[in-house]
């Protein structure tokens, strides 16, 4: 997900997307621990997407945190 796409989303949509990706990451980590993950690169990709989402949220708050 590109940053330009994220900036077009509302704050509620961003929070929902963060929750969705965190759930996917949990499932991927569980599969990784059993050795059945098919696309291990999705773990790093998900972590980076969450960071992008949180960065945009922080920018909207004014960066006071």
Kinemage of the C-alpha trace (Angstrom):
@kinemage 1
@onewidth
@group {chain A} dominant
@subgroup {mainchain}
@vectorlist {calphas} color= white
{ca unk a 1} P 0.000 0.000 0.000
{ca unk a 2} L 1.426 3.329 -1.058
{ca unk a 3} L 1.533 6.386 1.150
{ca unk a 4} L -0.548 8.359 -1.334
{ca unk a 5} L -3.321 5.755 -1.004
{ca unk a 6} L -3.129 5.948 2.777
{ca unk a 7} L -3.424 9.742 2.809
{ca unk a 8} L -6.727 9.479 0.902
{ca unk a 9} L -8.219 7.239 3.630
{ca unk a 10} L -10.119 8.537 6.643
{ca unk a 11} L -8.773 8.063 10.153
{ca unk a 12} L -11.363 5.372 10.879
{ca unk a 13} L -10.395 3.475 7.726
{ca unk a 14} L -6.723 3.647 8.693
{ca unk a 15} L -7.439 2.278 12.167
{ca unk a 16} L -9.506 -0.549 10.668
{ca unk a 17} L -6.714 -1.360 8.207
{ca unk a 18} L -4.141 -1.478 11.034
{ca unk a 19} L -6.317 -3.972 12.915
{ca unk a 20} L -6.790 -6.070 9.779
{ca unk a 21} L -3.072 -6.203 9.008
{ca unk a 22} L -2.197 -7.023 12.628
{ca unk a 23} L -4.554 -10.005 12.455
{ca unk a 24} L -2.926 -11.151 9.209
{ca unk a 25} L 0.527 -10.788 10.765
{ca unk a 26} L -0.514 -12.882 13.742
{ca unk a 27} L -1.707 -15.651 11.425
{ca unk a 28} L 1.493 -15.459 9.382
{ca unk a 29} L 3.659 -15.668 12.515
{ca unk a 30} L 1.733 -18.697 13.721
{ca unk a 31} L 2.196 -20.385 10.345
{ca unk a 32} L 5.873 -19.477 10.379
{ca unk a 33} L 6.362 -21.135 13.744
{ca unk a 34} L 4.924 -24.383 12.365
{ca unk a 35} L 6.875 -24.023 9.131
{ca unk a 36} L 3.874 -23.800 6.794
{ca unk a 37} L 4.065 -20.161 5.700
{ca unk a 38} L 4.012 -19.903 1.907
{ca unk a 39} L 5.050 -16.278 1.487
{ca unk a 40} L 7.393 -15.252 4.314
{ca unk a 41} L 8.023 -11.847 2.726
{ca unk a 42} L 4.443 -10.875 3.645
{ca unk a 43} L 5.529 -10.551 7.302
{ca unk a 44} L 8.002 -7.739 6.589
{ca unk a 45} L 5.626 -6.165 4.105
{ca unk a 46} L 2.843 -6.086 6.723
{ca unk a 47} L 5.103 -4.562 9.353
{ca unk a 48} L 6.169 -1.815 6.980
{ca unk a 49} L 2.571 -1.101 5.962
{ca unk a 50} L 1.550 -0.739 9.608
{ca unk a 51} L 4.435 1.694 10.105
{ca unk a 52} L 3.257 3.756 7.127
{ca unk a 53} L -0.309 3.805 8.456
{ca unk a 54} L 0.808 4.882 11.915
{ca unk a 55} L 3.067 7.560 10.446
{ca unk a 56} L 0.161 9.138 8.573
{ca unk a 57} L -1.995 9.005 11.720
{ca unk a 58} L 0.774 10.679 13.700
{ca unk a 59} L 1.135 13.387 11.052
{ca unk a 60} L -2.586 14.109 11.281
{ca unk a 61} L -2.357 14.471 15.058
{ca unk a 62} L 0.395 17.019 14.630
{ca unk a 63} L 3.238 14.794 15.749
{ca unk a 64} L 2.900 15.744 19.417
{ca unk a 65} L 3.366 12.215 20.679
